[in-house]
């Protein structure tokens, strides 16, 4: 089941769960490559098999911008490779 991003404060928020830490870390590595390409780096946390994102744009006073929606779409695309 695919969950939607929610707005929490001034950020797009979503939590992803994986089978184990290694898989969560592999997901984060793939997201890191795309974030570098987009020059938009996420605020995220990882605890064992859970990765939590809060996306906002620092240059726009930490508000949600087009950059955040672009990165969230990229993250969802990466997630498809891990959720099958």
C-alpha positions in Angstrom: 0.0 0.0 0.0 1.3 3.4 -0.9 1.0 6.2 1.6 0.8 9.9 0.9 3.1 12.6 2.1 1.4 14.7 4.8 2.1 18.3 5.7 3.5 18.6 9.2 4.3 22.1 10.2 6.1 23.6 7.3 7.4 20.4 5.8 6.3 17.4 3.8 6.4 14.3 6.1 6.5 10.6 5.4 7.8 7.4 7.2 9.1 4.4 5.4 9.6 1.0 7.0 11.9 -1.8 5.8 12.6 -5.4 6.7 15.9 -4.6 8.4 18.5 -1.9 8.9 20.6 -2.8 5.9 17.7 -2.4 3.5 16.8 1.0 5.1 20.4 2.1 4.7 20.5 1.0 1.1 17.3 3.1 0.5 18.9 6.1 2.1 22.0 5.7 -0.1 19.9 5.8 -3.2 18.0 8.8 -2.0 21.3 10.5 -1.2 22.4 10.2 -4.8 19.2 11.8 -6.1 19.2 14.5 -3.5 22.7 15.5 -4.6 21.5 15.6 -8.3 18.6 17.8 -7.3 20.8 19.8 -4.9 18.1 19.5 -2.3 19.1 17.6 0.8 16.4 16.1 3.1 16.0 16.4 6.8 15.7 12.7 7.7 16.2 10.3 10.5 16.9 6.6 10.7 16.2 4.2 13.5 16.9 0.6 12.7 14.4 -0.2 9.9 12.5 3.1 9.8 13.4 6.2 7.8 11.5 9.4 8.4 11.6 12.5 6.2 10.6 16.1 6.8 11.2 18.0 3.5 11.3 21.8 3.4 13.5 24.4 1.6 16.0 26.2 3.8 16.4 29.0 1.3 12.7 29.7 1.4 12.5 30.1 5.2 12.0 26.4 5.7 8.7 26.3 3.8 7.5 23.8 1.3 8.5 24.6 -2.3 8.6 22.9 -5.7 12.0 21.4 -4.8 10.3 19.5 -1.9 7.7 18.1 -4.2 10.3 17.0 -6.7 12.4 15.3 -4.1 9.3 13.6 -2.6 8.4 12.2 -6.0 11.9 10.9 -6.5 11.9 9.3 -3.0 8.5 7.6 -3.8 10.0 6.3 -7.1 13.0 4.8 -5.2 10.7 3.3 -2.7 8.9 1.3 -5.5 12.2 -0.6 -6.0 12.2 -1.6 -2.3 8.6 -2.3 -1.7 8.1 -5.0 -4.3 
